[in-house]
Amino acid sequence: MKPKMAAGNIFDDISRIRDFTLSNDFQGIDWSFDLERLPGTPLEESRWAKGQGLLAPLEVRYHCPFFQIDLGHDDPDQAKMADGIFRRIIRMVSRAGGKFLSIHIGLGHDSTEPLSWETTIANLGSLVRFGADHQVKICLENLAWGWTSKPNLFEKLIRLSGAGVTFDIGHAQVCESVQTQQYALEDFVTPHPRRVHNAHIYHVEIPGQGHVPPQGIEDIEDRLGLLSRVGCQWWAIEIKEPDTLVHTKKMIDAYVVRLGENAAVKEVL
């Protein structure tokens, strides 16, 4: 099946987001929340959910790139605060008709010392169940550093919590586990291929530069092939600059067409 291509909410105006996404033949929006701009009251939450309806007929999935907001914080008050934020967002996503929410563990920390493995497992599992009660699938994204950058630990977090997977191919490319060849890229996804619900696509993340786009399809085609093999159908291109985003999509579109043609030839043979 042809994957759905998604863009981020790269503009402030929701109508502009919709128009840009549709005019460039994207099928979805990967909506990242801004912690500093969350609705402050139930009325504002209602208005936000109503505004999301303006994005139809596009599918919208959601993402919480929150620095140092951790379910597994060693400080019980910090963990409780994080849990409250995520549960509030789950209710908002559910109200807007959303079905997927991607979260992080350890984002913004330069050490795992403030985190508790046991608390992380327990609270992530609880959040996954809370999401299921609201028809929202909680997915854990791999990072370039920390527990989720190590395929063996990432696998345990997914298996023990019941979370889905959001596979960030740029983080995976630069993480130490892959760079040292201790693990391969596919080790992030092959243990639970049916749980890989989302992909975040760009070339690599470089400190100080952010998400670097591919110069050519050869930069990322092996990773796109991996996504195809595990059946991931949501490909969100995580590039904020509009022209570069569209250029990258065109490269990926051509790759997908070629992939389909090759598959058709093999079927005939």
C-alpha positions, -999 to 999 in steps of 0.1 A, spaced: 0 0 0 11 35 -7 21 53 25 3 85 36 26 115 34 22 140 62 35 175 68 40 193 101 19 222 114 46 246 101 24 277 101 5 294 128 -27 299 109 -47 267 106 -62 276 73 -28 282 58 -17 248 72 -46 231 55 -42 249 22 -5 242 20 -9 205 29 -37 199 3 -21 220 -25 11 199 -22 -7 166 -22 0 156 14 -26 132 29 -21 141 65 -7 165 92 16 155 120 6 181 145 32 190 171 20 206 203 38 236 217 39 233 255 39 271 259 8 275 238 -15 248 251 -52 259 257 -55 272 292 -91 265 300 -118 240 291 -134 265 268 -101 271 250 -97 233 247 -131 231 231 -122 259 206 -90 241 198 -108 208 191 -133 226 169 -105 243 150 -90 209 143 -121 200 124 -112 226 98 -83 204 87 -107 178 72 -105 158 50 -68 154 61 -59 128 87 -42 144 117 -19 126 141 -3 142 171 31 147 187 44 159 220 80 171 216 83 184 252 117 190 267 123 175 302 86 165 307 91 129 318 67 103 330 95 84 346 111 113 365 128 102 397 110 131 415 74 119 421 61 154 418 78 159 384 65 125 372 29 134 383 31 167 366 42 151 333 15 125 336 -11 152 341 0 170 310 -1 139 288 -35 128 300 -49 163 294 -35 162 258 -49 127 253 -84 140 262 -79 169 238 -68 146 210 -97 122 216 -121 151 216 -107 162 182 -111 127 168 -74 119 168 -62 83 170 -24 86 175 -2 105 199 36 103 199 56 110 230 92 110 242 112 97 272 143 117 281 140 145 256 160 175 267 181 157 293 218 150 289 218 122 314 194 95 325 202 102 361 170 121 368 149 92 354 138 60 370 135 29 347 109 12 369 88 44 372 90 49 334 77 15 327 49 17 352 38 52 341 41 46 304 20 15 307 -6 34 326 -7 62 300 -10 36 272 -40 22 289 -55 56 296 -50 64 259 -67 32 249 -97 41 270 -100 73 249 -93 55 216 -59 71 213 -28 50 206 2 61 225 34 57 205 70 61 218 96 77 196 132 68 195 157 96 202 193 101 192 204 97 228 193 80 260 173 48 266 152 51 235 184 54 213 194 18 223 173 -7 204 175 -33 232 161 -8 257 136 6 233 123 -29 226 118 -34 263 100 -1 268 76 -10 239 70 -46 250 66 -39 287 43 -8 283 23 -19 253 31 13 234 32 17 197 63 28 178 71 61 161 103 55 142 124 86 137 148 77 109 170 107 115 175 100 152 182 63 144 209 72 118 230 92 142 226 73 175 257 58 190 242 22 189 240 24 151 271 45 145 293 20 164 275 -9 146 265 -24 179 230 -25 164 215 -20 130 187 4 121 162 -24 117 167 -34 153 145 -5 163 115 -19 144 118 -56 136 110 -68 171 75 -53 168 68 -46 132 30 -44 136 34 -17 162 53 7 139 25 31 133 44 63 124 76 74 109 94 108 111 114 114 80 145 135 72 181 127 68 199 133 102 196 156 132 227 176 139 231 197 171 228 233 163 214 226 129 183 206 137 168 183 110 189 181 79 170 171 47 184 145 23 204 159 -6 191 130 -27 169 100 -22 200 78 -18 205 94 16 174 78 30 162 51 6 175 22 27 155 35 57 124 41 35 127 5 23 128 -6 59 96 13 66 79 -4 36 90 -38 48 75 -34 83 43 -19 68 45 16 83 19 37 64 24 71 80 54 90 67 57 125 83 84 146 67 99 165 97 112 196 78 99 230 87 111 251 57 83 249 32 103 247 -1 127 221 13 97 201 27 80 201 -7 113 192 -25 119 163 -2 83 150 -7 88 150 -44 119 129 -40 101 105 -18 70 104 -41 93 93 -70 109 66 -48 74 53 -38 64 51 -75 96 33 -83 90 9 -54 55 1 -67 67 -5 -102 94 -29 -90 69 -48 -69 46 -51 -99 74 -65 -120 83 -91 -93 47 -101 -91 45 -107 -129 78 -127 -128 
